[in-house]
Amino acid sequence: MLESAAYRYINGELQKAYIESDIELSELLAVSDNVELADKNIASFIAGGPCLNMLLWGEKGSGKSTLLKLLSLKYAKDNLVTIEFLDESVGAIYNLYKIIRQNSHKKFILFFDDISFNTSDTAYRRFKSAIEGGLESKPKNVIFCATSNKRHIVSSSSQEVSDIYDRDEANEQTSLQARFGLSIGFYSLRKDDYLDIVKMYLQKYNIEMTVDWEKQAESYAIDRGGRSGRLAKQFAAYLYIQNM
């Protein structure tokens, strides 16, 4: 029996995982539409309604994994179990299916964090088959959720196809993408949205907002490659440490 709300699957074994967060879903500013869409999909899954495998893609530090973590916490009380798949063998997923079928009273999210494949990596074919399409279908009480920094999780040269074999390969690659019926994009933050998130964290940490806090926050982000929710939180922590 699985009693924990979260596990990791590695080397053919389930290990308990502990999910914690110091923010709430309502605090995921600038991505509220993404939050609502993903939340509705999980809610329908829990209720036994139509649902889709989810791909959360986009900028690093934009809240993709955080969103899934918070949804896992929200629905744990409804017998939702989240399993992060870390096994090096994609085929090991069928052993995990056995465990999931033995716990048919629960609902499961299989979580794949930061996935991507290149054109020379044939593992994506096995991954695609494991999701949907193989001889053994995935259990009805499980959906897949994946995060990726790339919109297309398999690098494709479909724009440069020269013959029927190239087109067949391009179709093979995009068919994996099609396994994720719900694709949610996380884009670069606008300056105003970034500063709103910084402000939220400054207030959360009881940090005094100086006259030039906006300028400092913007410089902090530029120095580190761009604006994101992660950098907004880091900047607030940076100010807190400075003012101790």
N, C-alpha and C positions, 0 to 999 in steps of 0.2 A: 504493500500500500504506500502511495506517495502522499505524505502529509505536508511537505514543505511547499511554499508558493513558487519556488524557483530552484532550478538545478542547472548544472553544466554537464554535458555529456562528452567525455574524453577518455581515450584508450578503452573504449567499450564499456565504460562504467558511468553511472549517474552519481554525481557529487552534489551535495546541498550547496546552494548559493544564497547569499543574503542581499536582498535589495533594500537600499536605503536612499533617501533623497531629502535634501533640505529645501526643495521648492515644490510647488503644487502646479497642477495643470493650468490653472488660471494665470500663473506667472510666466508661462511661455508666451511672452509678448511677441508680436509681429508674425507669429505663425498660428494664430487662433483658428484660421480656416483649416489648416492641416490637422490641428488637434481635434477639431470637431469631426472631420471626415474619418480619421483613424478611430476615434472614440465610437462613432456610430457603427463602424464595421465590426469592432470587437463586441459591442453591445448586441448586435444582431447575431453574431456567432454564439455568444453566451445564451441567447434566447432561443437558439435552434433555427434561426432564420437564414436567409441567403447571406453569404459572406465571401470575401475574396482574400487570396494571398496578397500581402502588402510588400511593396518595395519603397523604402524611404531613401531618397537619393538627394545629393546636393552638397553644399558647402560644408567643409569640416567645421565642427564646433557650432553647428546651427541648431542642434537640439534633436537630431534624429534618434539617437540611442536613448536620450533622456525621455523623449515622448513615449517610447516603448516601455521603458522602465516604469514610468508613472502610470501607464495603462495597466501594466502587470500588477502594480500595487493596488490600483483602484478595483480591479475585478478578482483579486485573490479570494475575497470573501465569497465569490460566486463559483468557487471550485475551478478557477483558472490557474493552470500551472504553466510557467514559462521555462523552457529548456533552451539554454544556449548550446548550440552544436559546435564543438571544438575538435571533434575527431578528425584525424587527417584522412581517413578513408571515407569517401562519400557513401560507399556501400554499407558502412556500419549503420546507416540510418534505418535499414530494415530490421536490425536487432532492436533498435529503439522503438520501431513500430509495434513490436511484440509487447513491450511494456505499456505502451499507450493503449493498445487494445485491451489489455488486462485491467485497465483503469477507465472503463467506458463511462463511468459516472462523472468523470472530470473532463474539462476542456483543456486543450494544450495549444500553446504557441511554440513553434520551433523557430528559434531566433538565430540568424546568421548575421554576424556583425562585420561590416566593412568588407564585403565580398566584391571580387572582380576577377575576370579571367581574360587572358590574351588569346589571340587567334591560334597560337600553337599549343594551347592547353586543352586537351580533349576531356578533361575532368568535367567541364560544363555539360557534356552530353549525359554523363552519369547523373549529374545533379539534376538536370532537366527531367530525366526519366524518373528519378526518385520523387520529385514534386508531383508530377502528373504524367501519365502516359505509359508507365511500365506495366509488366504483367501483374504485379502486386500494387494495387492502388493505395494511396495514403489513407489512413483511418479517417472516418467521418468526423471524429472529435478533435481534429488538429488542423491548424492553418499555419502557413509559413510566413514569417516576417523577416525581411532582410534590409540591411542598410548598406549604402554604397556612396562613395564620393563621386561616382560616375553615373550619369543618366543611363548609359548603355553598359551593362555589367559585363558584356563580352565585347572587347574591342573589335570593331567590324570594318572591313574595307569595302563595304557594299557600294560606296560611291565610285569605286574604281574597278568594278567587275568587268572582265574582258571576255568571258565565255560562260557557258552553261554551268561549268564546274564551280566557277567563282560564285555564280548566283546561288547555286545549291548550298555552298558553304555559308554565304551570307544569310540565307533563309534558315539554316540550321542554328546560327548564332542568335538571330532575332526571335526564334521560337522559344528560347529560354526566357527572354524578356516577357513574352506573352503569357507565361505561367503566372506572372504576378498581375492579376486583374486590376489591382489598385496601386497605381504608381503616384507617389506624392513627392513633389519637388520642394526642396529647401534652398532658396536663392540667397544671394548676397544681401546683407542688410543695407537699407538706406540709412543715411546719417541720422535722420530724426528717430528712426526706430532703434538704432544702436544706442543713441543717447537716452531714449526712454528706458531701455533695459539697464543701462548704467545707473540711471536715477533710481530705479526700483531697488537695485542692490545697495546703493548708498544709503537709502532709507532703511532697508532691511538690516544693514549692519550699523545703523545709527552713526553714519559718517557725515560730518558737516560738509555741505557743498560750498566750496570756495568760489570766488568770482570767476576763476578761470578753469573750473572743473571740466567744462565741455571741451575746451581746447586741449587740456591734458588727456582726456579720454580719447579724443580723436588722434592725437599724436601716438598714444599707446597702441592703438589699433593699426595705424599706418606702419609703425615700426615692426609690427608682427605680421604683416601681410594682408590685412583687411579686417573688416568689421564682422563680428559674430557674437552670439550670446555668450559663448565660452569666454571670449576676450573681455566682454563687458563685466562678467563676474570676476575675472582675474584682475581687472583694473581696480574694481572696488576693493578687493582683498589687498591689492598693492597699496592703495591709499590708507587702508586700515592699519597695515603694518607700519607704514611711514609715520603715522600719527600716534603710535602707541607710546 
